[in-house]
Amino acid sequence: MRLTIGEKSLFTKELETALERNEVDLVVHSLKDLPTTLPPGFTIGAVLKRENPHDAVVLHPKNMGKSLDTLPDKSVIGTSSLRRAAQLKKRFPHLEFKDIRGNLNTRLKKLDEKDDFSAIILAAAGLRRMGWDSRVSQILGPEDCMYAVGQGALAIEVRARDEDILEMVSVLHDPDTVLRCIAERAFLRRLEGGCSVPVAVHTEVKDSQLYLTGAVYSLDGSDSLKETMQTSIRVDERVQRVGVTANNMPGPAQDASEKLGLDLANLLLSKGAKEILTVARQLNDAR
């Protein structure tokens, strides 16, 4: 068996080409980097137990002990995410937000070695996986900043026709993570969203109920729509749901998760989400 670990520096298309050519048998991605509709012939064979999906604040060393609430007016916060910036501009109007690019190492170096940023916002999961928990100054809860679809989860992409590989990796599925991410991905796909528009979610499984909160934002966060729905998921069909194949999990629970995402997206669309996202996409494209 041949395995490739996908990173943002390696384009998803290149990794899928390797899969298609049988150069590798499976690829590990951050789920949030995978589109909600995969190319024909590919599927997500496993979604692993989710790491903390929330965003984290990493402060400049001179600001240790502070939080976003207590940073001085006009403090500059670095983030490359439209989703994060839109929410945080609304929640912390005394702060300014600017783009910061590069991998985790590069961003942390820009923060530590210069005075351009008072803090930067990163995914908590990425910091934990790198062993940099000590850099986390604050975890942003859903009241401050909801997370990206699939954030914190790892996905294993395989060839859909490879029954043996699908069977092998299926044991890695984490049931709660699978159902949460199916709902999130269905929500995003129905909205026709992606990284070019601010869409955020929060999911929770509690007492056999799956709760999904979803929101859309204008680029500056001044216009937004946010709603919550829930569905029962009392927990072999070979069916893909938003690119995920989970043969070892009950089909009805997966169907309910997917329908929850679609229903919430339709509710926001009925309230004007399409208009908000269209304007946000146009403004982002013009930047």
N, C-alpha and C positions, 0 to 999 in steps of 0.2 A: 504494500500500500504506500502511496506517495502523497505527501501532505504539503500544503503551502499555507503560510500565515499571511493574510491580507492586511496591508496597512494603507493609509491614505496616500502614501508615496507610490504605492503600486496600484495602478488603475484597475478597477473591478473588471473592465473589459479584457485587460491583458490576462488576468487570472482565469476568467471564464474561457478565454482562448486556450489556455493551458489545459483546462478541464476538457474542452471539446476535442483537443488533439490527443487526449489520453496521456498527457505528460504528467499529470497529477490525478489522484483519485478523489481528493476533497480539498476544499479551501476554507480556512477559518477567517471570518470577517467580524468586525463590529456590526451588529445588526442595523444600527442606525445609518450605516453607510450603504446598505443594500436597497435598491429601488423596490417599491411595493409590487411591481410587475417584473418578474424575471424573464430573460430571453427564453424562447422555447427550448426544451431539453434540459433545463436546469431546475433544481428545487432546493429549498432549505431543508436538509435532512434532520437537523437537530438544532434546538435553541437551548443553550445551557442556562443553568441557574443564574439569575440576574444579580450582578453586583449593584451597589447603591446607584440608582439612576439619577440622583439629584446633581445639581451643579454646586461647585465649591468656590469659595473666595480665597485667593492666595494674595496675601498682603505684601507690599514692599517691606523689607526689613525695618525701615524707619517707622512703619505704622503698626508694628506688632502690638497686639492688645486691643486694637480698634475693630470696628465692624463697619459694614456699609452705612449703617445708621449714624455712626459717630465720626466718620471721616469728614474733614472740613469741606465747606462749600467749594464747588468747582474742581474737586478732586477728579482726576482722570482715571477711568476704569477701562482696561483693555479686554476686548472680546471680539472674536471673528464671527460670532453668531447673531444673525438678525433676530432670531427668537429670543435670545437672552437680552439683547439690547432693547428690544421693544417692550419687554416686560419690566426691565429694571429702570428704564427711563420714566415709566409711569409710577413705579413703586418708590424710587429714590430720585425725585426731581432736582435735588441739590447737587447731584453728581453729573459728570460729563462722561460720555462713552465714545471710545475710539477703537478702530480696527487694530488688531494685533495678529500677525501671521506667523506661521512656522509650526514645527512639531513641539512637543512638550518641553524638550530641552531648550529649544530656541526661545520659546516664549518666557520661560523662567529666567533665562539669561538676560533677555531684554528688560525684564522686571527688575532683577537684582542689580544689574551693572549700570543702569541709567536711572534718571529721575523722570522719565516720560510718563510713567504710570504709578498711581498710588496702590493699585491692586489689579489683578486680572482674574477672569472667571474661566474656570476649566471644569471638565466633567470629573466628578469625584471618583468614578470608576477607573479612569485612566491613571489618576494619581495613585490610587491604591495598588493597581496592578504593577506600577513601576516601583512600589515600595516607598512612595513619597508622602505617606499619610501625615508626616510631621509638618508638611507645608500647608496643610489645610487649616485656615483660620476660622472659617465659617461654612456650614452647609446650608444652602438655600432651600427652605421648605416650599411646598406648593403655593403658599400664600404670598411668597416673594417671587418665585420663578419656577413655573412648571417645566418639565424636561422635554427633550426631543423624543419622537417616536422611536422605540427600540433602544434608547440610550441605556447603557450599562449591561446589555446582553450580548453574548457572543453567539454567532450563527455558523453552522457548518453547511456549506453549499456543495452539492454533489450533482452528478448526472442523474436525471430523473429515471432513466431506464436501468440503472445499476441496482437491482433488487438486493444483492448481497451487501453492498455498501450502505444502502438505506437501512437495511435490517441491523447492520452492525452499529451505525451511529445513532439509531433511534433510542437506544438505552440511555443516551445522554440528555434526552429531552427532560426539562424541568416543567411539570404540568402547569403550575401557576404562571411561570414566565411565558410559556407557550400561549396560554389563553389571553393573558394581558397583552402580549405583543400582537396576536392576531387582531384583537379589538383595535389596538392603536394603529396598526398598518391598514386595516380596513377604513378607519376614519380618515387617515391621510390620503389614501388612494381615492376615496370618494371626493375629497376636497381638491384633488389634483394638486396637492401641495408638494413641497420638497424643501431643500435647503435655501431656495431663492425667495421663500416667503415665510413670515413668522407664524408657525403653527406649533402649539404646545399641548402636552397631554399630562394626565396623572391617572394611574390605575391602581386598584387595590382589590384583593380577593379577601372576603371576610364572610364567614358563616354561609358558605356555598353561594355567595353573591359576588359577581364581578362588577365593580364600580369603575366607570370611565368618565373622567372630566376632560373636555377638550376645549381649546380656545384658538381663535385667530386674532391677529393684531395688525394694525397699520404699522409702518416702519418706525414711527415715533412713539407708538404705544397709545396715542390719544384716542384711537378708535379701536374697539375690540368687541368680541362676542365670546361668551363663555357659558357652557352648560354642563350638567352632569346627568348621566343615565346609569341604570343598572340592569343586570339580567341574572337569572338563575343559571348556575353551571354545575348542577349535581353531576358529579363525576362518578376502524379497522378497515374505516374506509380508506381506499387509496385515492384521496382527493386532496388537491392543493388548495389552501386557503391563503390568499395574499402571499403566495410563494412558499408557504410552509407545508411540508408533509409530515404529519405526526400519526403514523399508522398504529402506534401503541396507545393512543388516547381515544376516549369516546367521541365519536363523530358529533353527537348532539351538542356536547359542551363546546366543541370548536365552532359549530354552526352558530350557536348562541353568541359566542364571542365576536365572530365576524359580523353578525347582524347588529350587535350593539354598536360597533364602530360605524357601520353604515347609517344606522338610525340617528346617532348623534351628529354625524356629518350632515345628514339631510335636514336635521333641525336647525343647525347653524346656517346652512344654505338658505333655508326658508326665511331666515332673519337678516340676510344680506351678506353672508360670509364671502360669497363669490366676488362681490363688488370690492370688499376690503382687500382680498387677496390679489385681485386684478390690479388695483392701484399700487399695492405694495410691490408686486412683481414688476410693473412698469417703471416705478421709481428706482428699484434696485437695478434693473437692466440699464437705466440711464446713468447710473453712477460711474 
